[in-house]
Amino acid sequence: MSELETAHAVAQGFVTGRRAFLRSALAIGAASVMPLRLGAQTVSEGVLIFGNAEPPTSNYWDPAAGFGLVDEQVASLVHDSLLSFDAEGKIGPGLATAWTVKDDRTVALTLREGVAFHDGAPVTAEDVKATIDKLGEGQLAQSMVVVPGITVKITSPTEVEVVSPVAFGVVLNALAFIKILPKKNIDNPDNFKIGALGSGPYRFVSYSGNDVTLEANDSWWGGAPKIKTVIFRYIEDAEARINALLTGQVDILTRVNAEFLSRVEGNADFHVNNQSPPSQIVGLMQHNGPLGDVKLRQAVAHAIDREGIAASVMRGLNPVNYSALPTTSSFYEPLEPKFEYNPERARELIAQSSHADGVTLRLATTTLVPNQLEIDQIIAASLKQVGISVEVERLEVGAYRSSYNTYDMTLDTLAIFNHDPDFVLGTYIGAAAEQVFHLKDEKFEALHAAQRAATVEDRPAAVRAAAQYLWENQITFFLTDEIWYSIVNNRVKDYTRAPLVGENLVPRASRA
């Protein structure tokens, strides 16, 4: 590991030796006592509209209950976290103004005073404790970002300690992702049906038709956002989506494909933002059906020409990798075997599987992933060539979100939300794994726990071991990376993104 990589790892908290923890804590805590301010602006004005290819997952606004793009866009603006990420992915202050990593299980934090939820109730240490303790119970989708049994000890009204039962080297990344919620909502989950309630730079206003509407919180501790209203608009049809951008009906298109990029090439009214979370397009394989057979999963990997799809359909925008981690993830390295396109090898594996006499897979297709309909047609035709029948059913994105795990295979994107590979590896454990893949694999759970607890020196090898297991067993089908290109109308000024799924830096932007 280089000195730069080691320094980055220490800054993120990937250590278990006490000396390294205290050294990193001293460096981080000293730099974190001053909150980031947005300037003297006190009046928010204008409207910023995002055009998305998907709606929110549901009318249930608990950010710990889902993983959708729009859910995280909303959550990143409505809610605060204890720590925060900047445009480079570095960790800074949030609801916590300072923090000290006391040892490999404990982080002490000083809470910002005078912060209120959007309903006027103060944000307290009790809210922090309720939020993190609930995740530690292990029943929520996003419980995978923490160690089971993690809890918060309140040491004073403005001081808390986050305490893990085992070594938790990536705790700071988790604390920069977890959204702090009102204890009253955690105690009464039906409140999440009413709307999102947080303390962040924007207030939740409504979810009506295809629009989620937020309004600036001018009393936010970080300074009043420059744009008054932010709308996340769902436009399912791809042509309607790009036309909405070109005709000025929306300001930003998210996760665009190569064809969309070509439509604005040379157009001085737009620019392209390519800051992207590390992410992969995958075929979500359900392990409670035929694809519970590892030989069949490996056959699928050999049957599909990933290089050809990337070159022709994606026009080279998204790299093909050979790992369970995106190529831009920390600790990425290509793994063996490559599972290269080899229909004959696919047929051999099918013959060795428990489905040698034939199998039919149900595949749900939608417009969630760029070029998804075309890619799914190629996948179905490729599998048919090696003797796997595929029944394809097209779903609207909202319907897909609520039923994808009832199909044998569906294309989706797995992204790293907290700027560490622990997040995407955590998709394959606990409640998330059972919900997304109908998967429970004790061998992988042990590998995942080991990489969380590893020292700085040992963590690359521990992450590699976890990724290798997923890759060898083709736990799911890994198609390509997905680079999240956004097309931005130039009337939007100072728009930047962190390498995250949400839009936490929108408060800095303005609209001409």
C-alpha atoms as one frame of an Amber mdcrd trajectory, in Angstrom:
protein
   0.000   0.000   0.000   1.367   3.452  -0.924   1.819   6.232   1.640  -1.090
   8.071   0.024  -3.338   5.014   0.272  -2.270   4.436   3.856  -2.977   8.039
   4.796  -6.393   7.851   3.171  -7.141   4.602   4.976  -6.141   6.018   8.349
  -8.273   9.105   7.738 -11.275   6.896   7.072 -10.719   4.928  10.268  -9.523
   1.594   8.827  -7.391   0.736  11.863  -7.523  -1.338  14.974  -4.181  -0.573
  16.633  -4.680   1.992  19.382  -1.740   4.168  18.310  -3.008   4.418  14.736
  -6.531   5.152  15.957  -5.351   7.965  18.211  -3.102   9.388  15.497  -5.970
   9.482  12.987  -8.382  10.830  15.584  -6.014  13.679  16.413  -5.665  14.616
  12.752  -9.380  14.394  12.020 -10.669  16.013  15.190  -8.375  19.017  14.899
  -9.582  19.708  11.371 -13.259  19.217  12.061 -14.248  21.743  14.704 -15.282
  24.451  12.241 -18.570  23.828  10.399 -18.749  24.393   6.664 -20.715  27.542
   5.835 -22.236  28.366   2.491 -21.624  32.083   2.685 -23.681  35.131   3.575
 -26.666  34.236   1.426 -29.882  34.246   3.465 -32.556  34.224   0.740 -33.194
  31.104  -1.332 -34.696  31.517  -4.773 -35.405  29.609  -7.960 -36.343  26.030
  -8.826 -34.039  23.132  -9.698 -35.636  20.128 -11.433 -33.971  16.739 -11.841
 -35.202  14.355 -14.525 -34.945  10.753 -13.287 -35.627   7.383 -14.863 -37.157
   6.083 -11.635 -39.572   7.178  -8.911 -39.092   6.783  -5.153 -39.267   3.207
  -3.931 -42.524   3.888  -2.063 -44.491   6.410  -0.019 -42.497   5.360   3.043
 -39.863   7.906   3.947 -37.579   6.014   6.306 -34.164   6.416   4.627 -32.903
   3.279   6.395 -35.549   1.144   4.684 -34.497   1.420   1.032 -31.725   1.875
  -1.514 -33.287   3.619  -4.523 -31.623   6.550  -6.276 -34.483   8.967  -5.604
 -34.840   7.767  -2.015 -31.204   8.678  -1.437 -31.451  11.965  -3.363 -34.289
  13.013  -1.071 -32.628  11.669   2.068 -29.329  13.416   1.321 -31.080  16.804
   1.355 -33.785  16.318   3.981 -31.612  14.635   6.610 -28.309  15.336   8.304
 -25.734  12.726   9.246 -23.237  12.942  12.095 -20.368  13.329   9.631 -20.405
  14.323   5.949 -18.638  13.802   2.617 -17.226  16.546   0.405 -16.735  16.507
  -3.383 -13.562  14.425  -3.039 -15.184  11.933  -0.684 -13.303  13.224   2.353
 -15.036  13.079   5.722 -15.928  16.303   7.537 -18.327  17.585  10.187 -22.086
  17.232  10.120 -24.318  17.094  13.154 -21.076  16.282  14.960 -18.572  19.133
  15.180 -15.685  16.951  16.411 -14.943  13.285  16.948 -12.281  11.043  18.419
 -11.682   7.406  17.531 -10.937   6.079  21.023 -10.196   2.489  20.023 -11.230
  -0.096  17.435 -14.784  -0.236  18.829 -15.548   3.268  20.090 -15.962   6.731
  18.574 -16.756   9.746  20.755 -18.583  12.656  19.093 -19.555  16.191  20.082
 -23.005  17.144  18.799 -23.757  20.473  17.208 -25.949  22.614  19.481 -29.071
  24.512  18.459 -30.071  22.236  15.547 -33.780  21.537  15.030 -35.812  19.140
  12.912 -38.055  20.765  10.343 -41.035  20.586  12.712 -39.146  22.704  15.256
 -38.222  19.909  17.662 -34.575  19.977  18.765 -32.157  17.318  17.518 -30.948
  15.544  20.659 -28.578  12.802  21.689 -31.672  10.621  22.185 -32.461  10.950
  18.465 -28.908   9.915  17.580 -29.119   6.929  19.904 -32.518   5.811  18.595
 -31.322   6.034  14.973 -28.149   4.008  15.384 -29.536   1.539  17.936 -32.349
   0.679  15.514 -29.868  -0.086  12.744 -27.920  -2.236  15.178 -30.950  -4.472
  15.634 -30.299  -5.728  12.111 -33.845  -5.656  10.700 -33.664  -2.671   8.337
 -32.374  -2.780   4.761 -29.540  -0.399   5.618 -28.575  -2.287   8.776 -25.814
  -3.733   6.611 -23.832  -0.489   7.020 -23.229  -1.205  10.717 -22.078  -4.040
  12.947 -24.989  -5.948  14.523 -25.389  -4.834  18.108 -23.861  -1.393  17.613
 -25.308   1.146  20.013 -24.909   4.699  21.287 -23.942   5.655  24.819 -25.031
   9.159  25.829 -22.362  10.747  28.027 -23.890  14.253  28.167 -26.606  16.179
  26.303 -24.036  17.061  23.613 -21.643  14.096  23.837 -22.182  10.552  22.618
 -20.105   7.450  22.065 -20.840   5.028  19.235 -19.920   1.607  20.596 -19.503
  -1.519  18.478 -19.416  -4.999  20.054 -16.513  -5.932  17.736 -13.798  -4.083
  15.826 -15.413  -1.836  13.195 -12.745  -0.230  11.035 -15.078   1.628   8.666
 -17.236   3.222  11.339 -16.535   6.807  10.201 -17.805   6.064   6.689 -20.959
   4.606   8.215 -21.492   7.693  10.386 -21.107   9.919   7.322 -23.898   8.001
   5.617 -26.474   7.222   8.347 -29.283   9.792   8.387 -30.279  10.966  11.870
 -34.043  10.649  12.406 -36.447  11.845  15.101 -36.836   9.288  17.874 -40.602
   9.834  17.758 -40.690   8.527  14.181 -38.512   5.533  15.001 -40.858   4.742
  17.914 -43.899   5.252  15.640 -42.937   3.956  12.163 -46.295   4.925  10.654
 -45.002   8.510  10.777 -42.744   7.635   7.842 -45.861   7.309   5.683 -46.616
  11.008   6.166 -43.371  12.344   4.737 -39.657  12.731   5.335 -38.729  14.669
   8.492 -35.137  15.650   9.062 -32.879  18.559  10.006 -31.118  18.970   6.670
 -30.881  21.839   4.160 -34.257  21.030   2.538 -37.699  20.260   3.917 -39.944
  17.610   2.429 -43.055  19.228   0.898 -44.851  16.568  -1.125 -44.800  13.515
  -3.343 -47.494  14.164  -5.918 -47.852  12.611  -9.348 -44.311  12.101 -10.589
 -42.696  14.838  -8.490 -40.995  14.806  -5.102 -40.809  18.442  -4.018 -38.437
  19.869  -1.412 -38.126  23.423  -0.114 -35.097  25.219   1.338 -34.529  25.207
   5.086 -33.177  28.745   5.431 -32.262  28.158   9.084 -30.042  25.152   8.327
 -26.845  25.167  10.391 -24.738  25.047   7.207 -26.285  28.206   5.794 -29.358
  28.819   3.664 -29.359  26.870   0.361 -29.148  29.131  -2.663 -31.987  27.400
  -4.540 -35.419  27.564  -2.929 -37.144  24.536  -4.472 -35.744  21.185  -5.618
 -37.928  18.741  -7.567 -37.052  15.136  -8.409 -39.240  14.284 -11.396 -39.833
  10.762 -12.671 -40.002  10.534 -16.487 -40.160   6.881 -17.506 -39.924   7.266
 -21.289 -36.337   7.879 -22.380 -37.187  10.097 -25.329 -39.523  12.219 -23.199
 -36.747  12.522 -20.623 -34.115  13.884 -23.017 -36.682  16.154 -24.676 -37.593
  17.576 -21.260 -33.957  18.544 -20.815 -33.513  19.985 -24.316 -36.691  22.063
 -24.046 -35.857  23.421 -20.594 -38.500  21.546 -18.619 -35.843  19.968 -16.403
 -32.390  21.205 -15.453 -30.417  17.998 -14.847 -30.725  14.463 -16.202 -29.216
  11.726 -14.069 -27.570   8.426 -15.104 -27.686   9.124 -18.825 -26.595   6.774
 -21.609 -24.257   7.323 -24.540 -27.074   8.293 -26.888 -28.183  11.082 -24.533
 -24.619  12.358 -24.278 -24.390  12.519 -28.068 -27.561  14.660 -28.166 -25.838
  17.492 -26.263 -22.331  17.130 -27.698 -21.137  20.571 -28.822 -24.207  22.288
 -27.327 -23.001  25.282 -25.304 -26.181  25.253 -23.200 -25.160  22.072 -21.372
 -22.238  20.405 -19.669 -21.662  16.869 -18.420 -20.860  15.951 -14.825 -19.154
  12.570 -14.482 -18.603  12.455 -10.711 -19.981   9.017  -9.938 -20.254   6.611
  -7.059 -18.409   3.348  -7.679 -21.165   1.156  -9.096 -21.857  -1.924 -11.186
 -24.700  -3.035 -13.386 -25.572  -6.514 -12.176 -28.163  -9.152 -12.832 -29.792
  -9.704  -9.460 -29.987 -13.497  -9.127 -32.504 -14.977  -6.685 -31.070 -17.869
  -4.707 -34.422 -19.409  -3.786 -34.941 -20.680  -7.346 -32.892 -22.308 -10.114
 -30.082 -19.772  -9.716 -29.389 -21.059  -6.246 -27.216 -23.579  -8.132 -23.662
 -22.202  -8.436 -23.007 -24.143 -11.661 -25.994 -22.512 -13.325 -24.868 -19.068
 -12.185 -21.403 -19.686 -13.588 -22.963 -20.896 -16.838 -24.878 -17.629 -17.150
 -21.616 -15.701 -16.705 -19.970 -17.601 -19.570 -23.049 -17.387 -21.816 -23.242
 -13.596 -22.032 -20.773 -11.494 -24.025 -20.150  -8.695 -21.571 -17.357  -7.160
 -23.645 -19.619  -7.062 -26.685 -22.486  -5.450 -24.787 -20.175  -2.806 -23.316
 -18.686  -1.958 -26.709 -21.858  -1.964 -28.800 -24.779  -1.044 -26.575 -22.939
   1.114 -24.052 -20.503   2.478 -26.678 -17.540   1.971 -24.378 -18.799   4.258
 -21.600 -18.881   1.569 -18.925 -15.803  -0.607 -18.356 -16.115  -4.366 -17.985
 -14.408  -5.566 -14.834 -13.503  -8.912 -13.387 -14.450  -8.539  -9.764 -17.419
  -8.231  -7.438 -16.233  -4.645  -6.845 -16.492  -1.705  -9.253 -13.197  -0.744
 -10.898 -13.245   2.657  -9.153 -13.695   1.142  -5.701 -10.920   1.158  -3.134
  -8.967  -2.120  -3.190 -10.267  -3.142  -6.617  -8.181  -5.640  -8.559  -9.146
  -8.012 -11.374  -9.783 -11.566 -10.233  -9.590 -15.043 -11.706 -11.247 -16.858
 -13.352 -12.395 -14.204 -15.799 -15.655 -15.950 -16.756 -15.078 -14.807 -20.315
 -17.668 -15.287 -23.051 -17.588 -19.013 -23.778 -20.914 -20.615 -24.787 -19.376
 -24.089 -24.906 -18.157 -23.797 -21.319 -21.626 -22.543 -20.365 -23.190 -25.701
 -21.812 -20.705 -27.865 -19.888 -21.601 -26.146 -16.616 -25.328 -26.555 -17.281
 -24.736 -30.278 -17.820 -22.956 -30.435 -14.452 -25.733 -28.532 -12.684 -28.945
 -29.819 -11.177 -30.762 -28.479 -14.268 -29.126 -30.614 -16.953 -32.551 -31.560
 -18.292 -33.498 -27.940 -18.930 -34.489 -24.836 -17.045 -36.597 -21.734 -17.586
 -35.702 -18.419 -15.964 -38.073 -15.501 -15.435 -36.468 -12.146 -16.201 -38.048
  -8.780 -15.400 -37.020  -5.880 -17.624 -37.658  -2.181 -17.193 -35.988   1.180
 -17.918 -34.094   1.585 -14.662 -30.624   0.879 -16.081 -29.468   2.834 -19.173
 -30.182   0.758 -22.318 -31.813  -1.899 -20.149 -34.437  -3.099 -22.630 -31.812
  -3.699 -25.312 -29.404  -5.374 -22.906 -32.099  -7.686 -21.558 -33.001  -8.790
 -25.087 -29.361  -9.730 -25.683 -29.200 -11.603 -22.370 -32.339 -13.604 -23.174
 -31.081 -14.493 -26.666 -27.632 -15.443 -25.332 -29.043 -17.746 -22.670 -31.348
 -19.378 -25.201 -28.300 -20.268 -27.317 -26.860 -22.376 -24.480 -30.160 -24.062
 -23.632 -31.609 -21.796 -20.934 -35.131 -20.624 -21.699 -35.988 -17.100 -20.595
 -39.432 -15.615 -20.060 -39.123 -11.829 -20.228 -41.719  -9.584 -18.609 -41.587
  -5.816 -18.971 -42.457  -3.771 -15.884 -42.855  -0.078 -15.161 -40.012   1.003
 -12.851 -42.270   1.523  -9.839 -43.788  -1.936 -10.261 -40.308  -3.372 -10.716
 -39.152  -1.879  -7.420 -41.826  -3.756  -5.489 -41.530  -7.115  -7.271 -37.990
  -7.578  -8.669 -37.103 -10.311  -6.167 -39.979 -12.495  -7.344 -38.175 -12.980
 -10.686 -35.115 -15.189 -11.172 -33.001 -12.393 -12.609 -33.278  -8.641 -13.141
 -30.782  -5.956 -14.122 -30.087  -3.319 -11.497 -27.201  -1.241 -10.194 -25.292
  -1.907  -6.988 -23.540   1.282  -5.917 -21.326   2.231  -2.999 -23.249   4.776
  -0.935 -20.657   5.430   1.789 -17.412   5.647  -0.231 -16.048   2.315   0.967
 -16.321  -1.201  -0.531 -17.755  -2.409   2.770 -21.085  -1.007   1.605 -21.466
  -3.060  -1.566 -20.011  -6.139   0.134 -22.610  -5.625   2.850 -25.376  -6.009
   0.273 -24.722  -9.750   0.465 -25.281 -10.137   4.224 -28.178  -9.884   6.645
 -31.530  -8.332   5.870 -30.259  -6.720   2.658 -29.082 -10.063   1.240 -32.316
 -11.800   2.121 -34.391  -9.009   0.584 -32.323  -8.473  -2.573 -31.118 -12.014
  -3.340 -32.942 -14.440  -0.996 -29.398 -15.173   0.126 -27.879 -16.309   3.391
 -24.265 -17.454   3.095 -22.428 -17.986   6.383 -19.039 -18.385   4.684 -19.348
 -14.982   3.077 -20.682 -13.411   6.269 -17.464 -14.467   8.011 -15.340 -12.977
   5.202 -17.327  -9.765   5.354 -16.877  -9.478   9.114 -13.132 -10.065   8.719
 -12.651  -7.202   6.277 -14.577  -4.853   8.582 -12.334  -5.682  11.521  -9.042
  -5.715   9.590  -6.124  -3.388  10.294  -4.916  -0.891   7.691  -2.210  -3.303
   6.577  -4.494  -6.331   6.386  -7.606  -4.772   4.924  -6.729  -4.925   1.195
  -6.229  -8.689   1.451  -9.400  -9.091   3.526 -11.484  -7.120   1.024  -9.959
  -9.122  -1.814 -10.876 -12.403  -0.106 -14.495 -11.306   0.263 -14.677 -10.103
  -3.346 -13.002 -13.300  -4.577 -15.617 -15.472  -2.898 -18.475 -13.502  -4.469
 -16.759 -13.611  -7.858 -15.851 -17.317  -7.904 -19.374 -18.258  -6.894 -20.939
 -15.649  -9.213 -23.298 -14.793  -6.372 -24.925 -12.498  -8.882 -24.209 -11.674
 -12.543 -21.667  -8.855 -12.864 -22.196  -7.080 -16.205 -20.140  -3.845 -16.269
 -19.400  -0.774 -14.230 -21.876   2.066 -14.525 -20.495   5.598 -14.711 -23.215
   7.988 -13.558 -23.089  10.748 -16.149 -25.401  13.718 -15.532 -26.258  16.329
 -18.162 -26.586  19.788 -16.588 -28.151  22.909 -18.083 -25.626  25.744 -17.787
 -28.208  27.948 -16.110 -27.392  25.846 -13.025 -24.259  27.332 -11.492 -21.719
  25.669  -9.164 -23.353  22.248  -9.382 -21.011  19.610  -8.010 -21.430  16.071
  -6.730 -19.697  13.985  -4.124 -18.829  10.410  -5.242 -22.107   9.305  -3.678
 -25.590   8.300  -4.758 -27.314  11.348  -3.251 -27.116  15.080  -3.966 -25.778
  16.423  -0.685 -23.888  19.293  -2.357 -26.954  20.843  -4.048 -27.204  23.581
  -1.348 -24.096  25.144  -2.893 -25.633  25.412  -6.372 -27.610  28.342  -7.756
 -29.852  28.868 -10.756 -29.504  31.763 -13.150
